[in-house]
Amino acid sequence: MAPAAGTRLLDGMPRQRSVPPAPAPAVPKAPARRTVPCPGRLLPTPTGTPFTFGYAVVLVVTSLFAELADPSLVHTLHQESSTDVAHLAHSPVRVLVASALWIAGGLTSAYAPAFLFVLTALERRTGGVRTAVVFLLGHVLATLATEVPVALAVRAGHLPGSSLHRLDYGISFGVAACLGALTGLLRPWLRRTVLIGYGGVLLEALVACTDPLTDWGHVLSLAIGIGAGPLVRRCGRTGLPVARPRSAESAAAG
């Protein structure tokens, strides 16, 4: 049978093949940029860290008042804000709040800049609510843990009655707790550096034994902050080097 005319016309044409499109040239990936904290992010701001910023303003006002006001008036206010056993027994909430409005030693205290840097770093990663909770946990629990044994010792006759009126106020317990919580968000090498450095300061103070109750309160508040790690562990903000879960590190490596 003679081939169809349409078929004869196609016999002389080259067979068409489907050619796959050429692959797009590989674009080299830009190297990952390390996040370097901006110096301005180390300090509190009204919008970025409202809790730390507002609290810092209050502390600056009370510290300036303590410097400029009549010393006898300032001493009276400090006594009324003291979280000693006598005040805790009668008005615990009032003195726990009032004692956190002062910086022992004023703006020249080492805890003044520590407050700014530690609470700012913690709030940028966990938010103001969690930062406030950690601060209050350290401030309240460490205060009670150091003053309740004093009350028991006085009642048992091991300490004089004057120990019930010990002058005790300041923000150091809360700052130590926030530092402990912040270490849980840092990479291992930085976490060890911070804990060894601050731990050495606490150990030196304990050996000197100038104010053992306050020194042990700092140790307890640091431990409270470390224990609050699960509360602040989940965060996704940038800044200081933050530890990532092993699964995330493995995925990034793959």
C-alpha positions in Angstrom: 0.0 0.0 0.0 1.4 3.4 -0.9 2.1 5.6 2.1 -0.2 8.5 2.6 0.8 11.8 1.1 1.2 13.4 4.5 3.5 10.7 5.6 5.7 11.1 2.5 6.1 14.8 3.2 7.3 14.1 6.7 9.9 11.5 5.7 12.4 14.0 4.5 12.2 16.1 7.7 14.6 15.5 10.5 13.0 14.0 13.6 12.4 16.5 16.3 13.6 15.7 19.8 12.6 17.4 23.0 15.7 19.0 24.5 15.6 19.6 28.3 16.2 23.2 29.3 19.7 24.0 30.4 20.0 24.1 34.1 20.3 27.6 35.6 23.8 28.5 36.6 24.4 27.9 40.3 24.5 31.1 42.2 27.0 31.0 45.0 25.4 31.5 48.4 26.5 34.5 50.3 28.4 33.5 53.5 26.3 33.6 56.6 26.6 36.9 58.4 27.3 36.7 62.1 24.9 38.8 64.2 26.9 41.4 66.0 25.0 43.2 68.7 24.6 46.9 68.1 26.0 48.9 71.0 22.7 50.7 71.3 20.9 47.4 71.9 22.9 46.8 75.1 21.0 49.6 76.8 17.2 49.7 77.5 14.8 51.7 75.3 11.2 52.7 75.8 9.9 50.5 72.9 12.4 47.6 72.9 12.7 47.0 76.6 9.9 48.9 78.3 10.1 47.0 81.7 13.9 47.6 82.1 13.7 51.2 80.8 10.8 52.2 83.1 12.4 50.4 86.1 15.8 52.1 85.4 14.1 55.5 85.4 12.6 54.8 88.8 16.0 53.7 90.2 17.7 56.8 88.8 15.2 59.0 90.5 15.4 57.3 93.9 19.2 57.2 93.7 19.4 60.9 92.9 17.0 61.5 95.8 19.2 59.5 98.1 22.2 61.6 97.1 20.6 65.0 97.3 18.0 64.7 100.1 18.6 65.1 103.8 20.6 62.0 105.1 18.3 61.5 108.1 15.2 61.4 105.8 17.0 59.0 103.5 18.0 56.7 106.4 14.4 56.7 107.6 13.1 55.7 104.2 15.7 53.0 103.9 14.7 51.6 107.3 11.0 51.7 106.3 11.9 49.8 103.1 14.1 47.2 104.8 13.1 43.6 104.3 14.1 42.6 107.8 12.2 40.1 109.9 10.3 42.8 111.8 9.0 44.5 108.7 8.3 41.2 106.8 6.2 40.0 109.8 3.9 43.1 109.6 3.8 44.3 106.0 5.6 41.9 103.8 4.2 43.1 100.4 4.9 46.7 101.1 8.6 46.2 102.1 9.3 43.7 99.4 8.1 46.3 96.8 9.7 49.3 98.5 13.1 47.6 99.0 13.4 47.0 95.3 13.1 50.7 94.6 16.6 51.5 95.9 20.1 50.6 94.9 22.3 49.8 97.9 25.3 52.0 97.3 23.6 54.2 94.8 24.5 54.6 91.1 28.1 53.9 91.9 27.3 50.3 92.9 28.4 47.5 90.6 24.8 46.3 90.5 23.7 49.6 88.8 25.3 48.8 85.4 24.7 45.1 85.9 21.0 45.9 86.1 21.1 47.8 82.8 23.0 45.2 80.8 21.6 42.0 82.3 17.9 42.9 82.3 18.2 44.6 78.9 19.7 41.4 77.4 17.2 39.2 79.1 14.2 41.3 78.1 15.2 41.5 74.5 15.2 37.7 74.3 12.3 36.8 76.6 10.1 39.9 76.9 9.2 42.1 79.8 6.8 39.8 81.6 9.2 36.9 81.9 12.0 39.2 82.9 9.9 40.8 85.6 8.9 37.3 86.9 12.5 36.1 87.1 13.5 39.4 88.9 10.7 39.0 91.4 11.4 35.3 92.0 15.0 36.1 92.9 14.2 39.2 94.9 11.4 37.6 97.0 12.6 34.0 97.4 16.2 34.9 98.2 15.0 37.5 100.8 12.7 35.0 102.5 15.3 32.3 102.4 17.8 34.5 104.2 15.5 36.2 106.7 13.4 33.3 107.9 16.5 31.5 109.3 17.2 34.8 111.2 13.8 34.7 112.8 14.2 31.1 113.8 17.7 31.7 115.2 16.4 34.6 117.3 13.5 32.6 118.6 15.9 29.8 119.6 18.2 32.2 121.3 21.1 31.9 119.0 21.0 35.5 117.8 20.1 38.7 119.6 16.8 40.5 119.1 18.5 43.3 117.3 18.9 40.9 114.3 15.2 41.3 113.6 15.8 44.9 112.5 18.7 44.3 110.1 18.9 46.9 107.4 18.3 45.1 104.1 17.2 46.7 100.8 18.3 46.8 97.1 18.0 45.2 93.7 21.0 42.8 93.9 19.0 39.6 94.4 16.8 40.3 91.4 19.8 41.2 89.2 21.6 38.0 90.2 18.5 35.9 89.4 18.2 37.6 86.0 21.9 36.9 85.3 21.3 33.2 86.2 18.4 33.0 83.8 20.3 34.8 81.1 23.2 32.3 81.2 20.7 29.6 80.1 20.3 31.4 76.8 24.0 31.9 76.1 26.3 29.5 74.2 28.3 27.1 76.4 31.6 29.0 76.3 30.0 32.3 77.2 27.8 30.7 79.9 30.9 29.2 81.6 32.8 32.5 81.4 29.9 34.4 83.1 29.2 31.8 85.7 32.9 31.4 86.6 33.5 35.1 86.8 30.4 35.9 88.9 30.9 32.8 91.0 34.4 33.9 91.8 33.1 37.2 93.1 30.5 35.5 95.2 33.0 33.0 96.6 35.4 35.9 97.5 32.6 37.7 99.4 31.7 34.5 101.3 35.3 34.0 102.3 35.5 37.6 103.5 32.3 37.1 105.5 31.5 40.8 105.8 27.8 40.3 105.2 27.1 36.5 105.1 23.3 36.8 104.8 23.4 39.1 101.8 26.3 37.0 100.2 24.3 33.8 100.6 21.3 35.6 99.2 23.2 36.3 96.1 24.2 32.7 95.7 20.6 31.6 96.2 19.2 34.1 93.8 21.7 33.1 91.1 20.6 29.5 91.6 16.9 30.6 91.4 17.7 32.3 88.1 19.4 29.2 86.7 16.5 27.1 87.9 14.1 29.4 86.0 15.9 28.5 82.8 12.9 26.5 81.4 10.8 29.6 81.8 13.0 31.7 79.5 14.6 29.0 77.4 12.3 29.4 74.3 13.3 32.7 72.6 14.1 33.7 69.1 15.6 37.1 69.3 19.0 38.0 68.1 21.8 39.8 69.9 24.3 38.0 72.1 25.3 34.5 71.0 22.4 32.3 72.1 22.5 28.6 72.5 20.4 26.6 70.0 18.9 23.2 70.5 20.9 20.3 69.2 18.3 19.4 66.6 18.5 23.0 65.2 22.2 22.8 65.1 22.1 19.5 63.2 19.6 20.8 60.7 21.8 23.9 60.1 24.9 21.7 59.6 23.1 19.4 57.2 
